Amino acid sequence: MKTHLTLAMVALLAGAPAAFAQSATPADIPAVGQTKIETETFTKTVPSANRFEIESSKLAEQRNVAADVKDFASLMIRDHTKAGEDFKAALEQSQITASVTASGPALLSKDQAMLDELKELDGDAFQAKYIVLQTQAHKQALALFSTYAQSGEDPALKEFAKKTLPTLRMHEERLKDLVAAHS
């Protein structure tokens, strides 16, 4: 069983970058390496990505996964709930005139598809997929936030992106530890 889990995890992780790179990226999701993010894209993407982090982590807390994965899930819920509150505060100070809410509309289709995929899994399969999807989501979040922090148009949202980056980087490091522990 342990060998099968290890092989499954290695296969998932080995295929993730290629699958991620080949997946059709919707126009409203920033590509890694993009040099500018429009404010409208940022304000549509952040609430959905944040909600995915929280909802998928709530699932992780309910599933049969390792204690360190549950701990990571709790950290995601706490940190991304705070990020949602900080985003809401930044929106209130922003120059945006459109009606954007911190909770946003329904999840973007990409985030909903990932969440739906997780809902069908439990145990080792859930744990492996959760780690892979969290790794992908944080890679994309780091690209989004670092690009907007550098080239964003709205000062309040730009400051929010800058302040959120260290937390996202810490999450990425914790994910590397999870990958190492469970592969």
N, C-alpha and C positions, 0 to 999 in steps of 0.2 A: 504494500500500500504506500509506504513512504517513498519507494522508488518510483511508483506511478505518479505520485504527487510531484516529486522532484522533476520528472520528465515532463509532466504537463506544465509545470511552472516555467521550466526552461523553454519549452516550445512556445508558450504564450508570450514570454518576454522577448524571445528571439524574433518572433513574428510581429510583435507590436510596432516597432519603428517602421517596418516596411508597410504594414497594414495602415498605420497612421499616415504615412507619407502618401500612400496610394488612395486613401479614402477621398472621396469628392468633398472638398471643403466648401460649405455653403458660403455665399458671398458675404454674409453678415458675421462670419467667424474669421478673425484675423489669422493670417498665415504666419508661422514662425519665420522671423527674419524680415517681416514687413517693416518699413521705415516710418509709416505714419498710420495712425488709427483715427478715423473720424469720431467725433464726440457722439454722434448718433449710434454708431456701431458699438462704442464702448458702453454707452448707457443701455443698450439692448442686451449685450452679451454678459455684462457683470451680474445682473440679477439672476439670469438663468444659470450661469455657471455656479454662482454662489448657492443657489437653491439645489442644484444637483449635488454639490458637496454635502450639504446638510441632509438631504433625503437619502442619498446612498449610504451615508454614515449611520443614519438611523436604522437602516436595514442591517448594516454590519453589527450594530449593537444587539439586534434581535436574532442574528444567525449564529450557528455553531462554528465560531472561528476562534483562533488563538487569542490569548489574553492581550498580547501586544497589539494585535489588530483592533481589538475592541478599544484599547486605550487610545490608539490613533484615531479611531472613529469618534470617540468622545472629544478629542482635541479638535477634530474637524468641525463638529457641531458647535463647540464653544467659539472657536476662532472665526468661523464663517457666519455665525449669528452676529458676532461683534462687527465683522466686516459689513454685513448688511445694514446694521445701525449706522456705521460710519459712512457708508455710501448714501444712506438717506440724509444724513446731516450735510454731506457734501452737495447733494442735489439741491437742498434748501438754500445753500450759499452760491450755487452755480448760476451761470448766465443763461441756462437753458430755458426756453419759453414753452417748449412742448410739454405735455403732461406725461412725465416719466415718474414711475413710482419705484421705490426701492425693492419691493417684492416683485415688481414687473408682471408681465402677462404670464401665460402658461410657459412651461419650459420650451426652449428652442428645440426643434426636432432632433438635433444631434444629442442633446442632453436627455431628452425624453427616451430616445432609443437606448441609450446606455443604461438608464434607470430601469427601463422595462426588461432589459437583458438580465440585470442583477436580480430582479424580482423573481425570476424563474429558477434561481440557483440557491444552494445551501451548502454548508460544510466546506470541504476543500475546494470544490469548484467555485463557490461564491467567493471564498477568500482569495483565490488566485485571480479571479476576474476583477474583484474589487481593487486589488493592489495594482493591476495593470491599468484599469480605468482611472484610478486616482493619479497614477503616474502620468498618463496622457493628459488628464485634465489640468494637472499642475504645470506641465510643460507649456500647455497652451495659455494658462493664466499668467505664467511668468512672461511669456512673449507679449501678451496683451497689456499687462500692467507696466512692464518696463518700456515698451514702445510708447504708451500713452504718457507715462511719466516724463519721457524725453521730448515728445513732440505734440502732446495734447494741446487743444485750443482753449479749454476752459480751466482757469486757474484753480478753482476749488476742486474739480475732479482730478486735475493733474496732481495736486497735493495729496489727495486721497490715494491715488495710485502709488505715489512715492512712499507714503506711510505704510501701505499694505505690503509692499514688496518684501521687506525683511521677514514677515510672517510666512509668505508664500515660499520663500527660499528655505526657511526652517522646515516647512512641510515637505519640501522636496528632499531635504536631508533625511528626515524621518522615513520617507518612502524608500530611500536607498537602503536604510537599515532593515526595513521590512522585507524588501526584495532579497537582501543578503541572508536574512534569517529564515526565509521560507522558500528558498530555491535549492 
